[in-house]
Amino acid sequence: SDSAIQVIKQAQIVRETGKPVALFLANRVQTRTRLSTELLTTAQKIGIPMVKTAIHMRQVYADAPGQDTTVFAMGTRGKDAVEELNRVFQEVIEYGNAEDIR
């Protein structure tokens, strides 16, 4: 949201260190929809680095809590979601390890 972005940018200015470090993660993205396209386009303009992998809207994310489980424990049904989340985790770890943000 705009207010979250403002808080992050204000904290970075006040601290004069560029921290806290933030990454924008698009979620509930639907392939080939106008709304998702606009979200991704706008996200690139806000001045916060963006995770390349988006979290797509998948039924398995909604089903997991109702089944008292996670997508990681849903076997083949959760496979695409697990791969997607693992890519996000890897990107965040790599970003966090980058020398220029320390």
N, C-alpha and C positions, 0 to 999 in steps of 0.2 A: 504494500500500500504506500501511498505517497508519504504518509506520516512516518512510517518505518524508515523510508529512505532519508527523509529529512533528519530524523534522529541520528542515524548512522553518520551522515555527512556533517552534522553539527558536532558530534563527538570527535570526529576526525580533525575538524578545524580546531576545536578547543584543546585537544591533546597535542596538536602539532606533530603527531607521529604517524599519521595515516591510519591509526588504529581506532576503533576496532576494524579488523579486516572483514569484508563481507563479500559474499558471492550471491548472485541472483540465480535461483533455481526455478525454472518454469515447471509447473505441475498441472495435472489434469488437462494436458495438451491433447487435442484431437487433430489427427493428421488431416490436412487439406480443408480446414475450416477457416473462415475469415477471422473469427475471434482469436484463434490460436496464432494465425499469421500476424495479426495486429499486435498481439501480446509479445511475440518474439521480436518483432520490429521495434516496438517501443522499448523493450528491455535493453536493447543494444544502445539506446540513446540516453539512458539514465545515469551513466557514469559509474556503474558498479560492474565489475567483471561478472561475466555470465558463465555458468556451467554449460558446456556444450551439449551434454545429454539432458534431455527433458524427461520428466516423468509423465507418461501418457495416461489418459483416462482408461483404466482397465477395470473390468468387473471384478477381477480377482482381488484388487485392493479393497473393494467394498465388501466382498464376501469373507475375507480372512477374519476380521474381528467377530463376525457373527458365528464363525465356526471355532472361535477361541483358539486361533492359530495365527501364523504369519505367512506371507507369501513364500518365505524361505522353506517352510515345512509343507507346502502344498504340492510337491512333486512336479510332474509335467504340467499341471494346470498353472502353476506359478512360474514356470521356466522363463518366459519372456520378461516378467516383472523382476525376477531375481537378477537376470542379466542386466537389465536397465539400472537397477539400484546399485549393482556392483560397479557398473561404469561410473555412476555418479560418485560413489564412495571413492573410487580410484582418482577421479578428477579432483575431488576435494582434498584428498591426501597429498596429491602432487602439488596442488596450489599452496597448501599449507607448508610444504617443504621447500618452496621456492625461496631463494635467498633474498629476492627483492621485497618480500613482505615482512621479513623479520625485523 
